[in-house]
Amino acid sequence: MRARYLVRIKTRLELEAFGDPLAALPTGPLVLGGGSNILFTKDVDKLVLRNEISGMEICGEDTDHVYVKTGAGENWHQFVLFCINQGLAGVENLSLIPGNTGASPMQNIGAYGVELKDVFHELEAWHIKDKAFVKFSNADCRFGYRESVFKRAVRDQFIITSVTYKLSRKPVFHIAYGAIEQELSQMGITELSIRAISDAVIRVRSSKLPDPAVIGNAGSFFKNPEIGQEQYEGLKLTYPKIVGYPLPGKQVKLAAGWLIEQAGWKGYREGDAGCHEKQALVLVNYGHATGREIFSLSEKIMEDVQVKFGVTLEREVNIY
Ligand SMILES: Cc1cc2nc3c(=O)[nH]c(=O)nc-3n(C[C@H](O)[C@H](O)[C@H](O)COP(=O)(O)OP(=O)(O)OC[C@H]3O[C@@H](n4cnc5c(N)ncnc54)[C@H](O)[C@@H]3O)c2cc1C
């Protein structure tokens, strides 16, 4: 894919200096972090703004917490390692998630029972039209499951420049989710630590998820759908092994990967576009598939799941 214009921003001052031309653009820029959660289906006919603002520092402390501020262009996993090396807890379960810290609030990244919102303190973002920096608190971001205000109400209006996280001095371990507990025992860990959990998460992720550097992918392509209790009970009669997690308000979250696998798509390949053989939730590019081909495969899967289960899947990946 090609971009008509590309600008790389390395400091917030550079962004401020670029404020006038940016505000004058007929359509806002496409802000690019690490690019790990975007599927390009066509060339980009507008400005691509690559956010490369760096910096990582401890910016405050209280009795129980330490605050770490990162430039939006800092790599997420490097930030996780920084915290672990400083003995700061809260992000160990989120080890090895690809991408940059600036994108972490966009979809409230989450893994293994922890979400960004659990450690998020505040962020600073540039308002493109008002040409001003604005702060967002945790409540302002309206975080939800793979959701935030930046994907909805203020979509395409802000460029996130820095994020401040609130880490804990005293760890609270979350090991019940996924295969973490089992991995820890296989590693022979008898005393829990944030580093041991991070190592276990890295091992589990590396064994289950394809490395984007080897096989192109954007992680989970779909969100886990939420349905009403009644529909869930109905599905359970036909599919007793259906995977569902109860939510407040008589809702149930289904495992999208389970639905896709049951519908027979796991390991399916159409040219170079495929559904990963170990993780049905991940669509992969074996080499030369175009963005359109991956998108078209995702459409077929969504239609099939709708027909077979009456459940609407929603894409987690940002489509351009
Ligand atoms: C192998 C793999 C595993 C993954 N596992 C997980 C997982 O476990 N949990 C999870 O939640 N996600 C996961 N993801 C998705 C991805 O890692 C996250 O969404 C990540 O936060 C994307 O970061 P990025 O910098 O690459 O964002 P990009 O892909 O560059 O951008 C994502 C979106 O955010 C916008 N954006 C990016 N930076 C900014 C900014 N500074 N200001 C305003 N808008 C911005 C972009 O315009 C785009 O809409 C996975 C992806 C892969 C490839």
Ligand as a Chemical Component Dictionary entry (heavy atoms), coordinates in Angstrom:
data_LIG
# 
_chem_comp.id                   LIG 
_chem_comp.type                 NON-POLYMER 
_chem_comp.pdbx_formal_charge   0 
_chem_comp.three_letter_code    LIG 
# 
loop_
_chem_comp_atom.comp_id 
_chem_comp_atom.atom_id 
_chem_comp_atom.alt_atom_id 
_chem_comp_atom.type_symbol 
_chem_comp_atom.charge 
_chem_comp_atom.model_Cartn_x 
_chem_comp_atom.model_Cartn_y 
_chem_comp_atom.model_Cartn_z 
_chem_comp_atom.pdbx_ordinal 
LIG C1  C1  C 0 0.186  -10.750 16.966 1  
LIG C2  C2  C 0 -0.718 -9.697  17.553 2  
LIG C3  C3  C 0 -1.245 -9.901  18.819 3  
LIG C4  C4  C 0 -2.092 -8.915  19.382 4  
LIG N1  N1  N 0 -2.587 -9.131  20.649 5  
LIG C5  C5  C 0 -3.387 -8.221  21.219 6  
LIG C6  C6  C 0 -3.902 -8.439  22.536 7  
LIG O1  O1  O 0 -3.595 -9.428  23.195 8  
LIG N2  N2  N 0 -4.724 -7.491  23.059 9  
LIG C7  C7  C 0 -5.052 -6.367  22.362 10 
LIG O2  O2  O 0 -5.811 -5.563  22.909 11 
LIG N3  N3  N 0 -4.572 -6.131  21.124 12 
LIG C8  C8  C 0 -3.749 -7.027  20.538 13 
LIG N4  N4  N 0 -3.270 -6.817  19.268 14 
LIG C9  C9  C 0 -3.628 -5.571  18.559 15 
LIG C10 C10 C 0 -2.573 -4.448  18.666 16 
LIG O3  O3  O 0 -1.401 -4.928  19.228 17 
LIG C11 C11 C 0 -3.096 -3.294  19.538 18 
LIG O4  O4  O 0 -4.307 -2.804  19.035 19 
LIG C12 C12 C 0 -2.082 -2.150  19.618 20 
LIG O5  O5  O 0 -2.480 -1.236  20.609 21 
LIG C13 C13 C 0 -1.902 -1.427  18.294 22 
LIG O6  O6  O 0 -0.829 -0.524  18.422 23 
LIG P1  P1  P 0 -0.177 0.166   17.159 24 
LIG O7  O7  O 0 0.783  1.186   17.654 25 
LIG O8  O8  O 0 0.375  -0.868  16.246 26 
LIG O9  O9  O 0 -1.449 0.864   16.523 27 
LIG P2  P2  P 0 -1.800 1.063   14.976 28 
LIG O10 O10 O 0 -2.135 -0.272  14.373 29 
LIG O11 O11 O 0 -0.776 1.879   14.310 30 
LIG O12 O12 O 0 -3.143 1.922   15.110 31 
LIG C14 C14 C 0 -4.328 1.381   15.670 32 
LIG C15 C15 C 0 -5.408 2.471   15.679 33 
LIG O13 O13 O 0 -5.053 3.491   16.588 34 
LIG C16 C16 C 0 -4.889 4.745   15.914 35 
LIG N5  N5  N 0 -3.718 5.381   16.538 36 
LIG C17 C17 C 0 -2.501 4.832   16.718 37 
LIG N6  N6  N 0 -1.707 5.668   17.398 38 
LIG C18 C18 C 0 -2.434 6.773   17.648 39 
LIG C19 C19 C 0 -2.160 8.025   18.309 40 
LIG N7  N7  N 0 -0.952 8.288   18.851 41 
LIG N8  N8  N 0 -3.155 8.950   18.366 42 
LIG C20 C20 C 0 -4.374 8.708   17.811 43 
LIG N9  N9  N 0 -4.684 7.561   17.175 44 
LIG C21 C21 C 0 -3.721 6.591   17.102 45 
LIG C22 C22 C 0 -4.693 4.408   14.451 46 
LIG O14 O14 O 0 -5.124 5.457   13.598 47 
LIG C23 C23 C 0 -5.577 3.177   14.329 48 
LIG O15 O15 O 0 -6.940 3.537   14.206 49 
LIG C24 C24 C 0 -2.408 -7.747  18.667 50 
LIG C25 C25 C 0 -1.860 -7.540  17.382 51 
LIG C26 C26 C 0 -1.015 -8.508  16.829 52 
LIG C27 C27 C 0 -0.425 -8.272  15.481 53 
# 
loop_
_chem_comp_bond.comp_id 
_chem_comp_bond.atom_id_1 
_chem_comp_bond.atom_id_2 
_chem_comp_bond.value_order 
_chem_comp_bond.pdbx_ordinal 
LIG C1  C2  SING 1  
LIG C2  C3  SING 2  
LIG C2  C26 DOUB 3  
LIG C3  C4  DOUB 4  
LIG C4  N1  SING 5  
LIG C4  C24 SING 6  
LIG N1  C5  DOUB 7  
LIG C5  C6  SING 8  
LIG C5  C8  SING 9  
LIG C6  O1  DOUB 10 
LIG C6  N2  SING 11 
LIG N2  C7  SING 12 
LIG C7  O2  DOUB 13 
LIG C7  N3  SING 14 
LIG N3  C8  DOUB 15 
LIG C8  N4  SING 16 
LIG N4  C9  SING 17 
LIG N4  C24 SING 18 
LIG C9  C10 SING 19 
LIG C10 O3  SING 20 
LIG C10 C11 SING 21 
LIG C11 O4  SING 22 
LIG C11 C12 SING 23 
LIG C12 O5  SING 24 
LIG C12 C13 SING 25 
LIG C13 O6  SING 26 
LIG O6  P1  SING 27 
LIG P1  O7  DOUB 28 
LIG P1  O8  SING 29 
LIG P1  O9  SING 30 
LIG O9  P2  SING 31 
LIG P2  O10 DOUB 32 
LIG P2  O11 SING 33 
LIG P2  O12 SING 34 
LIG O12 C14 SING 35 
LIG C14 C15 SING 36 
LIG C15 O13 SING 37 
LIG C15 C23 SING 38 
LIG O13 C16 SING 39 
LIG C16 N5  SING 40 
LIG C16 C22 SING 41 
LIG N5  C17 SING 42 
LIG N5  C21 SING 43 
LIG C17 N6  DOUB 44 
LIG N6  C18 SING 45 
LIG C18 C19 SING 46 
LIG C18 C21 DOUB 47 
LIG C19 N7  SING 48 
LIG C19 N8  DOUB 49 
LIG N8  C20 SING 50 
LIG C20 N9  DOUB 51 
LIG N9  C21 SING 52 
LIG C22 O14 SING 53 
LIG C22 C23 SING 54 
LIG C23 O15 SING 55 
LIG C24 C25 DOUB 56 
LIG C25 C26 SING 57 
LIG C26 C27 SING 58 
# 
